Amino acid sequence: MKNHVHFLLTGGTIDSKYDGMLDKVMIENSSGLKDFLTKMIRPQFETTFNVICFKDSRDVTDEIRMKLVRAIEDSPHKKFVITHGTYTMSETAEFLKKNLKSLDDRTIVLTGSMIPLHGFSETDAPFNLGFAISGAMFHEPGIFLAMNGELFASGHVRKNLDEGKFEEI
């Protein structure tokens, strides 16, 4: 049986697009993630994609987080990558940890980026995404954040706004 990764999309910078007319990054109601994976990466594993929302993570509410909980609990799959904005990624990870009925057999990795996946030649998005996929596929069950070349355990990480990176706490 092939490995399977279930992607849950919530928006954030990783799925944003640059609008040159407005000179700003915009979150749209569509994702380029599936095309990136299927056309550019051509993975050897199977995938499922579900859109939960397309929001800046500062606008992600507990109601939206409960949609993530339900999507994970309703999924027949055991390996998840959640794309998420970086501002409240840690809070969402903690919410999942407190509200999921069981983590015994699920590996959940949240990731995002400081620069969008599309529209910029220098972006951390592909690296973070690949790192998250690897973490979901090969790490033991639990909830983790994949950022800056590290896999952080939920509850032990924060975003350092001054340095623009995640760090263990």
ZAMARGU-4260 file (C-alpha; in steps of 0.2 Angstrom, whole numbers, plus 5000, padded with zeros to 4 digits):
<rodrens>
0) 5000/5000/5000 | 5007/5017/4995 | 5009/5031/5008 | 4996/5043/5009 | 4996/5061/5015
5) 4980/5071/5019 | 4982/5090/5016 | 4971/5102/5025 | 4973/5120/5019 | 4969/5135/5030
10) 4977/5149/5020 | 4991/5160/5026 | 5006/5166/5017 | 5011/5150/5009 | 4995/5150/4999
15) 4995/5169/4996 | 4998/5178/4979 | 5007/5194/4976 | 4996/5208/4968 | 5008/5219/4959
20) 4994/5232/4956 | 4991/5234/4974 | 5010/5230/4979 | 5004/5218/4992 | 5002/5199/4996
25) 4984/5194/4995 | 4975/5178/5002 | 4964/5172/4988 | 4950/5158/4989 | 4961/5146/4979
30) 4976/5136/4982 | 4991/5132/4971 | 4997/5119/4982 | 4989/5104/4973 | 4996/5109/4956
35) 5013/5112/4964 | 5014/5095/4971 | 5006/5085/4956 | 5015/5095/4942 | 5031/5100/4950
40) 5035/5087/4963 | 5026/5072/4956 | 5026/5063/4972 | 5027/5044/4974 | 5013/5045/4988
45) 4995/5047/4987 | 4987/5063/4992 | 4970/5070/4998 | 4966/5089/4999 | 4953/5098/5009
50) 4951/5116/5010 | 4946/5122/5028 | 4947/5140/5024 | 4958/5153/5016 | 4963/5166/5030
55) 4977/5175/5038 | 4981/5165/5053 | 4976/5180/5064 | 4959/5178/5058 | 4958/5159/5062
60) 4945/5156/5075 | 4942/5142/5087 | 4927/5138/5076 | 4938/5135/5061 | 4950/5125/5072
65) 4936/5114/5076 | 4933/5111/5058 | 4951/5105/5057 | 4948/5093/5072 | 4932/5086/5063
70) 4942/5084/5046 | 4956/5074/5055 | 4944/5063/5065 | 4933/5060/5050 | 4948/5056/5039
75) 4953/5037/5036 | 4971/5043/5034 | 4984/5044/5047 | 4997/5057/5040 | 4992/5075/5039
80) 5000/5091/5033 | 4991/5107/5038 | 4996/5123/5029 | 4993/5138/5040 | 4998/5155/5043
85) 5013/5157/5054 | 5006/5170/5067 | 4995/5158/5076 | 5001/5141/5070 | 5007/5137/5087
90) 4990/5141/5095 | 4981/5130/5082 | 4993/5115/5086 | 4989/5117/5104 | 4970/5118/5100
95) 4972/5102/5090 | 4981/5093/5104 | 4968/5098/5117 | 4953/5094/5106 | 4957/5078/5096
100) 4950/5062/5104 | 4966/5052/5100 | 4983/5055/5093 | 4989/5037/5095 | 4990/5033/5077
105) 4990/5051/5068 | 5005/5061/5064 | 5000/5079/5061 | 5012/5092/5054 | 5008/5111/5053
110) 5018/5121/5041 | 5018/5138/5032 | 5030/5151/5025 | 5036/5168/5027 | 5035/5171/5008
115) 5021/5164/4997 | 5024/5148/4987 | 5020/5156/4970 | 5026/5172/4963 | 5043/5174/4972
120) 5059/5165/4966 | 5066/5165/4984 | 5054/5158/4996 | 5055/5146/5010 | 5038/5138/5005
125) 5044/5123/4995 | 5057/5118/5008 | 5045/5119/5023 | 5032/5110/5013 | 5044/5096/5009
130) 5050/5095/5027 | 5032/5094/5033 | 5028/5080/5021 | 5043/5070/5027 | 5039/5073/5045
135) 5021/5067/5042 | 5027/5052/5033 | 5041/5046/5044 | 5039/5053/5062 | 5030/5045/5076
140) 5012/5050/5080 | 5009/5067/5087 | 5007/5086/5082 | 5022/5095/5076 | 5027/5111/5067
145) 5039/5111/5052 | 5048/5127/5050 | 5065/5133/5047 | 5072/5116/5045 | 5066/5110/5061
150) 5052/5098/5067 | 5046/5106/5083 | 5034/5097/5095 | 5018/5106/5099 | 5018/5116/5114
155) 5037/5119/5113 | 5038/5132/5099 | 5035/5150/5096 | 5037/5162/5082 | 5051/5175/5085
160) 5044/5190/5076 | 5061/5200/5078 | 5071/5186/5069 | 5057/5180/5058 | 5059/5162/5062
165) 5052/5149/5074 | 5062/5143/5089 | 5060/5130/5103 | 5054/5136/5120
</rodrens>
